[in-house]
């Protein structure tokens, strides 16, 4: 499989910084609690001085959503939604060690992180504009179709694995207990995103290596090198 952003996404968002991790050997029978605690502590420190809406990473995604024709307070990036819940509740629900880890890293960096079960992805995965015929399955099992020109994560068979770019992932390819092989994608639009995303990918890769005793493959994508091949 391969992952990429389409050329028109790079053209419309030249400030995009993206990093990926490809991981095999994931399972739920581990504890990532130490790393989750460290990432959450970093997020708490940032939220002591500012609300999530004041963070430059979140403001950049709000501007990005506005450029996509979306109301940024109606459709929030995944990182903003997580930070908002974390600020109000002081914690996030525990779902799966990998999801808990990636959610905590997203909190710390205020950067959206998507995690896809690759056994549910047909062929390649591309961030592109929707035709409107793609199939999206919610976590409740309901079927939707993205709006034409909406930015989605789409596979080779026309299944949408995320809607409104970083707003909402599909339940179809969500990580579950039986998940073994995943693609993790982190994306930033803020000034300094390139170095922040690279650092995030390095830290997340080190945590995964320690917790699961596996060796993730990582890459930083850019307009001139937009594709990752597994």
C-alpha positions, 0 to 999 in steps of 0.5 A: 500500500501507499499513502499520499496527499493529492497534488491539489491538497499540497497546492491549496495547503503548501504549509502542510507538514505530514508525518507517518508511521507504519507499524506491524505487530500491534496488540492490546496486551501491553501498557502504554500508561507511562508514555500516556502520562508524560504526554498528558502532563505536557498538555496540562502544562500548555492548557494552564496558560491558554485555552486550546483555541488560543494554541497556534496549532489549533488556530492554524487548523481553524483557518484551514477549515475556513478555507475549506468552507467549513465553520471551524467552531462547528467542525473541529479538528480531532486535536482540538476536540480532544483538547477541549474534552481533556480540559473539561474532564481532566482525562480521556477514556481509555480505548486501546493502548495504541489509541490512548498513546496517539490521543495523548501525543495529539494532546501534547502537540495539539496536532491531529493524529489519525490511526488506521487499521490497514487490514480495512484499507483497500490498496492505497490511502490518499488525502484528496477531494471527494467526488461525493460517491464515496462510502463513509461508515460512522462508529455507530455503523451508519453509512454516509457520503461525503460532500463533493470536494470535501477533503477525505482520506480515501482508499482504492475502492472509494471508501472514505476513512475520514471526513472533513480531513482531520475532523472525523475518522470512520469506524470502519478502519478504527483500531480494535483488539484484533488490529495488528497493522496500522498507519499513523498520520500526523498533520500540522498547518501552523508555523513551525509544523515541519519541526514539530511533526518530525519531533512528534513522529520521533517520540511516538516511534520511540514509545511504540518501539518500547511498548510493543518491541517492534520497529515502526517505519517512519517518514516525513512527507513534503510536496516534492516527496509526498508519498510513503510506500509500505 
